[in-house]
Amino acid sequence: MTTGAILRVLACLALFATGALVNGWRMSAQVAKCEAEQAQGAATRAEAARTDETQTAIRESKHAQDTIYNADRLANLKTGIDVDVRAELARAERLHRDTDSRSATYRAQAQADAAARSDLADKAAALDRQLAEGLGVVASLGGDLRRRDAEVAALCDQVNIERRLRGDDSDQACLSK
C-alpha cells in the first residue's frame, strides 16, 4: 500500500474514531439525561410519597383524636343515662313501697265521696220536695189572685151598671177592658 492510501485509511479511521467518539459523547449525554430524568422522577415520586405519608399521618392523628373524643362522649352519655335510669328505678321502687298507703288513701277518699254524694242526694230530694210544695203554693195563690181579679172586675161592672141605672154614664168606676 502506498503512503497516500495509508494516509487515507488512517484519515478514515481517524474520522471513524472521531465519529465514534462523538457518538459516544452523545450517547453519554443521552444516558446522563435519561439518568437525570430518572433521578428527577425518583425525587418527584419520593416527594409525593413523603407528602402522602404526611397527609396519611395527619389523617390518622385526626382519626385517633376523633375516636377518643367519640369514645369519651359515648362514655359520658352512658354515665348520664345510667344515672337517669337509677333515679327512675329508685322512684319506681319508692312508688311501689307506698302502694299500700296510697291504696288506703284512695279508699278513704272513695268513702268520703260516697258520704258526700249521699248527703247531696238527700239535699237534692229535700229541695225537690220544697219545689213541689212551692209550686202548689204558687198555683193556689195564682188561683186566688185570678179569683180576686175576677171579683174586682165584676164589682166594677156592677158599679157601672148601678150608675147607668141612675142615668150617669159619664163617670165610669173602672175603665172597660
C-alpha positions in Angstrom: 0.0 0.0 0.0 1.1 3.4 -0.7 1.6 6.1 1.8 -1.3 8.0 0.3 -3.6 5.1 0.7 -2.4 4.5 4.2 -3.0 8.1 5.0 -6.4 7.9 3.6 -7.2 4.8 5.6 -5.8 6.4 8.6 -7.8 9.6 7.9 -10.9 7.4 7.5 -10.0 5.6 10.7 -9.5 8.9 12.5 -12.8 10.2 11.1 -14.5 6.9 12.2 -12.9 7.1 15.6 -13.8 10.8 15.9 -17.4 9.9 14.9 -17.4 7.0 17.3 -16.1 9.3 20.0 -18.7 12.0 19.2 -21.4 9.3 19.1 -20.1 8.0 22.5 -20.3 11.5 23.9 -23.8 11.9 22.5 -24.7 8.6 23.9 -23.2 9.5 27.3 -25.1 12.8 27.2 -28.3 10.9 26.4 -27.6 8.3 29.1 -26.8 11.2 31.5 -30.0 12.9 30.5 -32.1 9.7 31.0 -30.4 9.1 34.3 -31.1 12.7 35.3 -34.8 12.3 34.2 -35.0 9.1 36.2 -33.4 10.7 39.2 -35.8 13.6 38.9 -38.8 11.2 38.6 -37.5 9.3 41.6 -37.2 12.5 43.5 -40.7 13.6 42.5 -42.1 10.2 43.5 -40.2 10.4 46.8 -41.6 13.8 47.4 -45.1 12.7 46.5 -44.7 9.6 48.8 -43.4 11.9 51.6 -46.4 14.2 51.1 -48.8 11.3 51.0 -47.2 9.8 54.2 -47.5 13.2 55.9 -51.2 13.6 54.9 -51.8 10.0 56.0 -50.2 10.7 59.4 -52.3 13.8 59.7 -55.5 11.9 58.9 -54.5 9.0 61.2 -53.9 11.6 64.0 -57.2 13.3 63.4 -58.9 9.8 63.3 -57.4 8.9 66.6 -58.4 12.2 68.2 -62.0 11.9 66.8 -62.1 8.3 68.0 -61.0 9.2 71.5 -63.5 12.2 71.6 -66.3 9.9 70.4 -65.5 7.2 72.9 -65.4 9.8 75.7 -68.7 11.3 74.6 -70.3 7.9 74.5 -68.9 7.1 78.0 -70.3 10.4 79.3 -73.7 9.7 77.6 -73.8 6.2 79.1 -73.0 7.6 82.5 -75.7 10.2 82.3 -78.2 7.5 81.0 -77.2 5.2 83.9 -77.7 8.0 86.4 -81.2 8.7 84.9 -82.1 5.0 84.9 -81.0 4.6 88.5 -83.1 7.6 89.5 -86.1 6.3 87.7 -85.7 2.9 89.2 -85.4 4.4 92.7 -88.6 6.5 92.1 -90.4 3.4 90.9 -89.3 1.5 94.0 -90.5 4.3 96.3 -93.8 4.4 94.5 -94.1 0.6 94.8 -93.3 0.8 98.6 -96.0 3.5 99.0 -98.7 1.5 97.2 -100.5 0.3 100.3 -100.5 3.8 101.8 -101.9 5.3 98.6 -104.5 2.5 98.3 -105.8 3.3 101.8 -105.9 7.0 100.9 -107.9 6.1 97.7 -110.3 4.0 99.7 -110.8 6.8 102.3 -111.4 9.3 99.5 -113.9 7.0 97.9 -115.8 6.5 101.2 -115.8 10.3 101.8 -117.0 10.8 98.3 -119.8 8.3 98.8 -120.9 10.0 102.0 -120.8 13.4 100.3 -122.8 12.0 97.3 -125.4 10.6 99.8 -125.6 14.0 101.6 -126.0 15.7 98.2 -128.7 13.3 97.2 -130.6 13.9 100.5 -130.3 17.7 99.9 -131.5 17.4 96.3 -134.5 15.3 97.5 -135.4 17.9 100.1 -135.1 20.7 97.5 -137.3 18.7 95.2 -140.0 18.3 97.9 -139.7 22.1 98.7 -140.0 22.8 95.0 -143.1 20.7 94.7 -144.7 22.4 97.7 -143.7 25.8 96.4 -145.3 25.0 93.0 -148.5 24.0 94.9 -148.4 27.4 96.9 -147.8 29.3 93.6 -150.7 27.5 92.0 -153.0 28.2 94.9 -152.0 31.9 95.2 -152.3 32.2 91.4 -155.9 30.9 91.6 -156.7 33.2 94.5 -155.3 36.2 92.5 -157.3 35.3 89.4 -160.5 34.9 91.5 -159.8 38.3 93.2 -159.2 40.0 89.8 -162.5 38.4 88.5 -164.4 39.7 91.6 -162.9 43.2 91.3 -163.8 43.3 87.6 -167.3 42.1 88.4 -167.7 44.7 91.2 -166.5 47.4 88.7 -169.0 46.3 86.2 -171.7 46.3 88.9 -170.8 49.8 89.9 -171.1 50.9 86.3 -174.4 49.1 85.9 -175.7 50.9 89.0 -174.6 54.3 87.7 -176.2 53.7 84.4 -179.4 52.9 86.2 -179.3 56.4 87.7 -178.5 57.7 84.2 -174.9 58.7 84.9 -172.8 57.3 82.0 -170.0 59.9 82.3 -168.3 58.7 85.4 -167.2 55.1 85.0 -165.8 53.3 88.1 -163.5 51.1 86.0 -162.4 51.5 82.5 -163.6 48.9 80.0 -161.2 46.3 79.2 
